[in-house]
């Protein structure tokens, strides 16, 4: 289960009280640190995977709150910080806000105020991330480091992508549907010399066949019925930048001839113009088809294939980069919250396991749809297996039978030294057996033991 809140407080009792409050009122698990240096070490290790918020005490030994806040804002600017203090000095609040604190709360805090502050801070966090992402895409400065998994499952492919970005040659991106070909193309553009210039994406398969030529190359007013005004076309819209031809294998043969001329002559001829127009544009194309087979069957021109396929980059399906699945899921949770409102939710261990083990035939796009559905369906702050029923193949819930349990299934009431175990020890062992059996699905384990889910969580924390 994710731990989205880091509590930094030197008073152990205060830490535990706040952790209990977060668990009971917001269903949040939390991590704890007793001083600033420890908190910074935790954030450095986390690398933005789980921790979405820091609640930071002002007065602490070793490294105080304001010094810690200043470093957090420098190294982890996307993580909001709420300051806590027992001081009534308004200057402390002013200084904290100047250094970038999201809010400032005095102790003892009111529960309702704390909940509102936490929710607002998390909303601001997710919204700022989404705004930053959209800004990078709009300005053409989206880079490989903006890709989830650039240093994980995509590392080897990113290395090739960076080499592609350093030149201006045509690139053909291949891979299954939903692997993120357009996003990868944006990263190549953003890290190239054309970064900051237009990036125009065209889905060749979505354009009616009679409009492909005018859409790509433009047309003059009156060139054909319905041409009521002059249109410059997608190639000239991308002048100075990059045009991305998605599903290029869907282009009609007659359009392929004209596209070949554009690549060879660096000029387009608008419909009805009568003369070509020079154009400076880089071409990145993509397909989920085997273009070599399309060439062999006569559906795609061989000379155009050679022009587009100067450098080919194949994106791996999601099942071959499972280490990125949880990071992608967290990213989609944040994006959903930024667009739809609300605060980020965690993912149960059972759901994490199912997400990682699923084969994802629809790849990243399918994962995004599953997470969006789960965010809508879930009634708690933790996404669980029930929230993805019907979207991800799940093994049916089995009955708790003796044959299904692991070996040594009997729970002994005697400890190794021959003494009776306490009721708490036996209960803990029963809960652990139930969790193991139901693959850490807390909802099913609690149900099997006749225990409320909230009680199960509480006892887990106690154990």
N, C-alpha and C positions, 0 to 999 in steps of 0.2 A: 504494500500500500504506500502511496506517495506521502511525503511529509512536506506540505507546501509552506509551512511557517517555521521560521527559525526564531526562537526566543533567546535573547541575550540578556541575562540578568544574574548578578552575583549572589543574590539572596535565593537559596535553594527552595525555600517555602513559597516565595513569590513565583518562582519559575513553575513549580509543580501546580500551584493554584491556577495560573494562566493556562498551562497545558491542559488541565482538567476542564477549564472553562471552554477552551477551543474544541475539545473533543465532544463535550456534552451539548453545547449550543450550536456549533457549526459542523460537527462531525469531521473535524480536521485533526489529523495526527500532526505532531510537531517534533522538531529537533531542538535541543537545548545546548546553550553555551554559557559558561560562567563569566566570561570576560571577552573583550574585543578581539584579541589575537586568536582565540579559539574559534570565534565566529568567522573570522576571515579565512581560517584554514578550512572550515566546513564549506564555505561558499566557493573556495578555490577548487575543492574536491568535487563539489556538486556540478560545477560548470553549466548552471542554468537548466539542469534536467528536472529537478523536483521543486526546489525552493522558489516560491513566488513572492514571498513577503518576509521582511525582518521586523520584529518588534524589539526595540533596542533601549535598554536602560541608560539613563544619562550618566549617573555616577557609579563607576566601577573601578576596581583596582587594575593594575598592569596597563590597561589601555582603556581610557574613558570613552563615553558614548559619542561625544562630538568628534574625537579623533577617528574613531571607528567609522562613524557616519561619513566623514570626508573621504576615507579610503574606499568605502563601499560605493559611493557615488562615482568615484574615478574608475574603479575596476569592474563594477557590476551596475552600470547606470540603469539597466532595465528593471532592477529589483527595487520595489518601493520600500521605504523605511518609515515605521511609526515610532516616534520617540516616547519613552515613558520616564517620568521623574516624580519624586516626592516633593520637589522644590516648587514654590509658588512664584519664583522670580520670573517675571515676564521676559527678561533679557535672555534667559536660557531658551525660551520658546522662539524668540526672534532669531537667535544665532542658529538654532537647529533648522529653522525654515530657510534661512539664507544658505545653509550648506546643502539643502536639497531634501529635507525630511518631508514626507507626504502629509504628516499630521503630528500633533504634539498633545499627549494626554497626561494629566497629572494623576498621581495615586492618592487615595484609592479611587479607581476608575468605576464608572457605572457600566454595568454589563451591556445595556442597550447601546450606549455610546460606543463602546468598544466594538460591538458587532457591526454597527453602521460604518465605523471608520475602517475596519478590516475589509468589508465588502467594497467600499468605495476605492480603497487602495488597490485591491485586486482588479477591479474594473479598469482603473486608470492604467495599470500595468499592461493588461492585455490590449487595451485600446492603443496605447503608445507603440507597442510592438507592431500592430497591424498597420498603423499610420506610417511607421518607418518603412515597412515592407512595401506598401503601396507607393510611397514616395520614391523608393529606389527603382521600382518597376517603371513608374511614370517618367522619371528623369533618365532612364536608361543606364542606371548605375548599379543594377542588380548584379552581384558577383557570386563566385563559387562558394564563398564563405556564407552566403545567405541560403545555400542548399542544406537541407537536413540530411546529414550523413556524408557531408563533403570530406570529413576526416575519418569516416567509418566505412560503410559498405560501398560508397561511391569514390573512395580515395583514388583507386587506380584509374577510374574513368575521368575523374577531375584532372588528373595529371595530363591526360591526353587533351582534355578540353582546354587547359591553359596553353598548351602548345598551339592548338587551333586558334585561340584568341590572339596569339602573338603574330599571326599572319592574316592575310585577307583572302585565303583560298576558299572555294566552296566546301561546305561540310554537309554530309548526309548523316542524320541521326536516325538510327533504327532501334527497334524494340517493340515489345508488346504494347497494346493499348493500355493507357493509364500509367505508364512508367515515368512520365514527367518530361517528355521530349521538348515541349515548348519552354518549360522552366529552364531546362539545361541550355537551350538556345539563347535565352535571355542572359544567362550567366556568361556565355561565350561573348555575346555582344557587349555586355557591361564591362568585361575585362579587356576588350579590344581597344584599338585606337579610335574606334567609332563609338565608344561608350559616351553616353550623354546625347547622342544623336537619335533620330527616330528608330524605333523597333516596331515594324509592322508585321503582324501575324495574319496569315490568310489560310483558312481551312479550304483546301482545294476541292474536297469532297462535298462541301456544303453549298457550292455555287452552282446554280442551274447551268447546264451545258451551253445554252445560247448566250449566257452573260459572262462566261469565264474570261473571254478575251478583253471585253470592255472593262471588266472589274480589275484585271491585272494591269492592262496597258493604257486604259483610259479611252475616251471617245470625244469627238467634237459634237457640238450642238447640231441636232438634225441628222446625225449620222445614220440613225435608224428610227423606226417608229417608237416613240416613248422617250427618245433622247432630247429632252426639253432644255437641257443645259450642258455645258462642257464639264467633263469629269477627267481629272488628271490620272487616275488609276493608282493602284497600290504601289507599283514600282516607283513612281515619282513621289508619292507620299513618303517613301522611305529614303529619299535622296540624301546622301551623306551618311546614311545609317545602314540598317540591316533589314532585309525582308525575309520572313520565315514562312516557307511554303509547307504547311502541314498536310499530310496525306497526299504528297505530290504524285503518287502512283495512280490517283484518281483522275488526273488531267486527261482530257480527250486528246487523241493523236494529233489533230490539227493545231491544238494549242501548244502541244509539245514542240512542234516545229518552230513556232514563233518564240517560245521560251529559249530554245537553243540559240536563236539569233540574238536574243538579248544577252545571253552569256558570252557569245562570241564577239559581238560588235559593241557591246556596252551601250545599246540604244534601244528604245522602244518606239513602236509605231502605233499611235492611237487610232482607233477605228474611225475612218472618215477623214483622217488628217492628210494622207497622201505623202507625207515625208516623215522620216524618223526623228526622234528627239533624244539627244545624249542623256544618259543617266548614270550616276555614280552610286552604286549600291552593292552591298555584299549579300550573297544568297546562302542561306542555310535552309536545307530542306529536311523533311522527316517522313517516315513511312513505317507502317507496321506490316507491310507486305514484303515478300522476297522479290526485290526488283529484278534480280538476275533471272528468276523464273518468268517474270512478266516480259522480260526481253525475249526469252526463248520462245514464249507463246505468241509473240508479236503484239502484245498489249502496251509495250513501252519501248520507245526508241533507244537503240543501243548507244548512238552517239550522244544523246542527252544524258543517258545513264552515266557514261564516262565523264561528262562535264560536271554532273552533280556529285559524283562519287569520288572526288579527289581525295578527301579524307573521310573515312566512315567511322562513326562512333556508335557502338551498340550499348544501349542502356540495359542493365540487368533487371530482371523481374524482381518483385519485392521478396519472393520466397528465397532468392539468392542473396539477400541483404537483410536478413532477419534482425541483425543487431541494430538496425535503424527504426524498427517498427514502433517501439515505445516512444522514441523521440518524435517520430512523425505523429503519433497519436496525441501526445502532449501539445504539439504545435497546432493540430486541428482543433483541440479543445480550446486553446487560447483564441484561435481565429473565430470559432463559433461564438465565444463570449464577447469578442470585440464587435461582431456584426449584430448578434441577437441580444446582447446585454447579458447580465448575470455574472457569476464569479466562476473561476476555473474549478473543475471537479477532479478528484483523484481517480485512480483505477485500482480495483482490487487485485490481489495476487492471482486469484483464479482467472480473472479476465485477462490479465497480463499474459498468463501462460497460454490461454486460448488464442490471443492475438498473435503471439510469437509462433505458435505451432500451426496456424492456419496457412494454407497455400496461396491465398489471395490471387485467384485467377484474374480479377480486375485490377490488381496492383494498387498503386498509391491512391488512385481515384476511388477504388472500392473501399479502401480503409477510411478515407475521408468521409464517404457516405455512411459507413457503419458508425463512425464516431458522432457524426451529426445526428443520426437517428437515436443513438444512445443518450446524447445530451438532452434531446427532447423528451424521451421516455422516462429517464431516471427521476425518481422523487427524492433522492438523497444527494449528498455531496461526493459519493463514491460510485463510480460506474461499475456495474457487476454483470455477470453473465446473462442474467435475466433481461438486461437492457439491449442485448444484441441477438436475442432469440430470433431465428428465422432468417438472419442475415449472414451468420457464420455457422458452418456445420459444427454442431455440438453433439457429443455423445449423450444419449438419453440418461437421465438421472437413474442410477441403479438403486435397488433396494438394499438396505443395510443388512445383508445376510452374512452368516458365518463364512460361507464359501468365498465371499467377496473381500473379506477382511485380510490384512496381511498376516503373515505367520506370527505366532505368539500373540494371538488376538485376545486372550484372556487378560483381564486387568487384575493383577494381584493386589490384595489389600495389605500385604505384608511387605515391608521394605527389606533390603538385603541383610540387615542385621537382625531380622526376625521380629521387629516391632511393627505395630499397626501404623499404617499411613494415616495422615490426617485426612479429613473429608476434602479439604482444599486440594491436597495432592492428588487424590483419586479423581476429583472433578477436573483438575488440570489435565490429567492423563486421558480422561474421556474426551475432553475437548480436542486434544491433540490428535487422538485417533480419528475423531470425526472429521477434522480438518484434512488429515492425510487421505482419508477415504474419498472425500468430496473435492480433492485437488485444491484445497484452500478456498473453496467457495463458502464464505461465512454464512450466507443466507441459507444454504442447504444444510450446513453443519448445525446451525442453531435450530433449524426446523426439526432435524432428526433427533436432537436431544430435548426437544420440547421447551426451548429457551427463546426468549425474545432476542432479536438481533442486537438491540441496544445493550441488553444485559450481557450478551456474548462479547461485544466490543469492550465493555467495562471490565469484565473478568480477564480478557486478554491483556488489557493494560495492567491490571493488578498482578498477573502472573509474570 
